[in-house]
């Protein structure tokens, strides 16, 4: 029913390496950081770079080889928007010079955002509302992080990924499996920034309420408890076995978590893609960045089947299958 016909991404020019972090935090080892989480460097947005600016750059790369007049809907995923209002997708329509008779909307999701975006795109196509959708996942999580928070600074990077999702009568009609558990909201959160004011901080492991807080052990436990079942459900819902899938691409959280998941689910190493060494965890952009890199390296070929799974803040998770 739908196909992903184009993928491009943009990374900010400023780079934060493990060596840079080691200079700020001498008790840390740059080699140890890479060994544990699989990240060597990450890209950091400048003070003047917002998710909108990054999205313009990743989308303009799309339009170097795709007619922008075909786009009839914009889906924009971010948790670090330029404004509370107006909607960033509306501004993006103007900045990109797209037609005015199109739909545009933002949605607030993190690491599951790309999967949810594809689900929304499929719904728009199935309802006859759109045929060519520009799906963008753009994030500047580093703006949420306290400079003294060495753990989160080592993990997260900024990026924007732009994808064209089109109606395709010849594409497989694969189903989505989605999940939500709001009881885990406090484990990955920015408490201050909107309109809620009655919150408390844990002085042992939080900085300021406007900073990103992540309870790493709880996020790990949530992932290990839910994602193996998500993969099993996605395969069964689509009438597939592990052998029917050519590649597994999960949200690139960190290499320790991903390798633990791979072994628990018993996915062959040669089918499991891990690539965050030069980008870090870019939240909703990790899966499309991974797909693009796989295509460019010749790992992912036309006609192959990919099972994708996103999971994290919310708690929120989702998975589906895509044929390239």
C-alpha positions in Angstrom: 0.0 0.0 0.0 2.8 2.4 0.8 6.5 2.6 -0.1 9.4 4.7 1.2 10.8 6.2 -2.1 13.3 8.7 -0.8 15.3 9.2 2.4 17.8 12.0 3.2 19.2 13.3 6.5 21.1 16.3 7.8 23.6 16.5 10.7 24.7 19.7 12.3 28.3 20.7 11.6 29.4 20.9 15.2 30.7 17.6 16.5 31.2 16.4 20.0 33.7 13.6 20.2 34.5 11.2 23.1 37.8 12.9 23.4 36.1 16.2 23.9 34.0 14.7 26.7 37.1 13.2 28.3 38.7 16.6 28.5 35.6 17.9 30.3 35.2 14.8 32.5 38.8 13.5 33.1 37.4 10.6 35.1 35.9 9.2 31.9 37.7 7.2 29.2 36.9 7.9 25.6 37.6 4.3 24.7 35.3 3.1 27.5 32.5 5.3 26.2 32.7 3.8 22.7 33.1 0.3 24.1 30.0 0.5 26.3 27.5 2.5 24.1 29.0 2.2 20.6 29.2 6.0 20.0 32.4 7.8 19.0 31.0 11.2 18.2 27.7 13.0 17.9 26.5 16.1 16.1 25.3 19.1 18.2 23.0 21.9 16.9 24.3 25.4 17.4 22.3 28.0 19.4 20.8 29.3 16.2 19.9 25.9 14.8 16.4 24.6 15.5 14.5 21.5 14.4 12.9 23.7 11.6 16.3 24.7 10.3 17.5 21.1 10.3 14.3 20.0 8.6 14.7 22.5 5.8 18.2 21.2 5.1 17.2 17.5 5.1 14.1 18.1 3.0 15.9 20.2 0.4 18.2 17.3 -0.1 15.1 15.2 -1.0 13.9 17.8 -3.5 17.2 17.7 -5.4 15.7 14.5 -7.0 12.0 14.7 -6.3 9.3 17.0 -7.5 8.2 19.0 -4.4 4.9 19.7 -6.1 3.9 16.1 -5.6 3.9 16.4 -1.8 0.3 16.7 -0.5 0.9 16.2 3.2 3.6 17.1 5.8 4.0 15.0 8.9 6.5 16.5 11.3 7.8 14.6 14.4 9.7 16.4 17.2 9.9 16.9 20.9 11.9 20.1 20.7 9.8 22.4 18.5 10.6 26.0 17.6 7.3 27.2 19.1 4.4 25.9 21.2 2.4 27.5 18.3 2.2 27.8 15.4 2.7 24.3 14.1 6.2 23.8 12.8 4.9 21.8 9.8 2.9 24.9 8.7 6.0 27.0 8.7 7.9 24.3 6.9 5.4 24.3 4.1 6.2 28.0 3.4 10.0 27.6 3.8 10.1 24.7 1.4 7.9 26.4 -1.2 5.3 23.6 -1.2 1.8 24.0 -2.5 -0.8 25.6 -0.2 -3.5 23.0 -0.8 -1.8 20.4 1.3 -2.2 19.1 4.9 0.5 19.7 7.6 0.7 18.7 11.2 3.2 18.1 14.0 3.2 15.2 16.4 5.1 14.9 19.6 6.8 11.5 19.9 10.3 10.4 20.6 12.1 7.2 19.7 9.0 5.5 18.3 8.1 8.6 16.2 9.3 7.2 12.8 7.1 4.1 13.1 4.1 6.1 14.2 4.7 8.5 11.3 4.6 5.7 8.8 1.4 4.4 10.4 -0.1 7.9 10.0 1.1 8.1 6.4 -0.5 4.7 5.7 -3.8 5.9 7.2 -3.8 9.0 5.1 -3.1 7.0 1.9 -5.8 4.4 2.8 -8.4 7.1 3.4 -7.6 8.7 0.1 -6.4 12.0 1.8 -2.9 11.9 0.4 -0.7 10.1 -2.1 2.8 11.6 -1.4 3.7 12.4 2.2 6.8 14.2 3.5 7.5 12.6 6.8 10.2 14.4 8.9 11.7 13.4 12.2 13.8 16.3 13.5 15.3 16.6 17.0 17.6 18.8 19.0 17.5 16.9 22.3 21.0 18.3 23.2 19.3 21.6 23.9 17.5 19.9 26.8 20.7 18.5 28.4 22.5 20.1 31.2 26.2 20.7 30.4 27.2 18.7 33.5 25.1 15.7 32.5 28.0 13.6 31.2 25.8 10.4 30.8 23.2 12.0 28.5 25.7 14.1 26.7 27.6 10.9 25.7 24.4 9.4 24.2 22.3 12.0 22.4 23.0 13.8 19.1 20.9 16.1 16.9 19.7 15.4 13.4 16.8 15.6 10.9 15.7 12.9 8.6 13.2 13.5 5.7 11.4 10.7 4.0 8.9 10.5 1.1 6.1 8.0 1.7 4.0 7.3 -1.4 1.0 5.3 -2.4 2.0 2.1 -4.2 -0.5 -0.5 -5.3 2.2 -3.1 -5.7 3.7 -2.7 -2.2 2.9 -5.2 0.5 0.2 -4.3 3.0 2.1 -4.8 6.2 0.4 -4.1 9.5 1.6 -2.0 12.5 1.9 -3.1 16.1 1.8 -0.1 18.5 2.0 0.2 22.3 1.8 2.7 25.1 2.4 2.7 28.8 2.2 6.2 30.4 3.1 4.9 33.8 6.7 5.2 32.8 6.5 8.9 31.8 8.6 10.1 34.8 11.6 8.0 33.7 12.4 10.0 30.6 11.1 13.6 30.9 11.7 17.3 30.7 9.6 18.5 33.6 9.6 22.3 32.9 8.9 24.1 29.7 5.2 23.8 29.2 2.5 24.8 31.7 2.8 22.3 34.5 4.4 23.9 37.6 3.8 21.5 40.5 6.7 19.0 40.1 9.5 17.7 42.3 13.1 17.0 41.6 15.2 14.1 42.9 18.4 16.0 44.1 20.5 12.8 43.7 20.1 12.4 40.0 18.4 15.4 38.4 19.8 18.8 37.5 17.2 21.5 36.7 13.5 20.9 35.8 14.2 22.4 32.3 16.8 19.7 31.7 16.3 16.2 30.2 16.1 13.5 32.9 16.6 9.8 32.0 16.4 6.9 34.4 18.7 4.6 32.4 18.1 1.4 34.3 14.3 1.8 34.1 14.4 2.6 30.4 16.6 -0.5 29.9 14.1 -2.7 31.9 11.2 -1.3 29.9 12.9 -2.1 26.6 13.9 -5.6 27.6 10.4 -6.4 28.9 8.5 -5.1 25.9 10.5 -5.3 22.7 11.0 -9.0 22.3 7.2 -9.4 22.5 6.7 -6.6 20.1 8.9 -8.3 17.5 7.1 -11.6 18.0 3.7 -9.8 17.7 4.8 -8.0 14.5 5.9 -11.2 12.8 2.8 -13.1 13.7 0.5 -10.2 12.7 2.1 -10.1 9.3 2.2 -13.9 8.9 6.0 -13.9 8.8 8.8 -15.9 10.5 12.3 -14.7 11.5 13.6 -16.3 8.3 11.3 -14.2 6.1 12.9 -10.9 7.2 16.2 -9.8 5.6 17.1 -7.1 8.1 16.1 -5.9 11.5 16.5 -2.2 12.2 15.8 -1.0 15.7 15.9 2.4 17.2 19.6 3.1 17.7 19.5 3.7 21.5 23.0 2.4 22.4 24.9 -0.6 21.2 24.8 -2.4 24.7 21.0 -2.3 24.7 20.7 -3.4 21.1 23.1 -6.3 21.4 21.3 -7.5 24.5 18.0 -7.3 22.6 19.4 -9.1 19.6 20.6 -12.0 21.7 17.4 -12.2 23.7 15.3 -12.3 20.6 17.8 -14.6 18.8 18.2 -12.5 15.7 21.2 -13.5 13.6 24.0 -10.9 13.9 24.2 -10.6 10.1 20.6 -9.5 9.9 20.8 -7.0 12.7 22.0 -3.5 11.9 23.8 -1.3 14.4 25.1 2.1 13.3 25.3 5.0 15.7 29.1 5.4 16.0 29.2 8.8 14.2 25.7 10.2 15.1 24.8 9.0 18.6 21.1 8.5 19.6 19.2 11.0 17.4 15.8 9.9 18.9 13.1 9.7 16.2 15.7 10.1 13.4 17.7 7.0 14.1 15.8 4.5 12.0 15.6 6.5 8.8 19.3 7.5 9.2 20.1 3.8 9.6 18.0 2.8 6.5 19.7 5.5 4.4 23.2 4.4 5.5 22.3 0.7 4.7 21.2 1.7 1.2 24.3 3.8 0.6 26.5 1.0 1.7 24.7 -1.6 -0.4 23.6 -3.6 2.7 19.9 -2.9 2.0 18.8 -3.8 -1.5 15.6 -3.4 -3.5 13.0 -6.0 -2.8 14.4 -6.9 0.7 12.2 -6.9 3.7 13.0 -4.9 6.9 11.4 -5.2 10.3 11.7 -1.9 12.1 11.0 -1.2 15.8 11.1 2.1 17.7 10.8 2.4 21.5 11.4 4.9 24.3 10.0 8.0 25.9 6.3 7.9 26.8 6.6 4.9 27.2 5.8 4.4 23.6 6.7 1.7 21.1 5.9 0.4 17.7 7.0 -1.9 14.9 6.2 -2.7 11.3 7.6 -4.3 8.2 8.8 -2.5 5.1 9.7 -3.7 1.6 12.3 -1.6 -0.1 
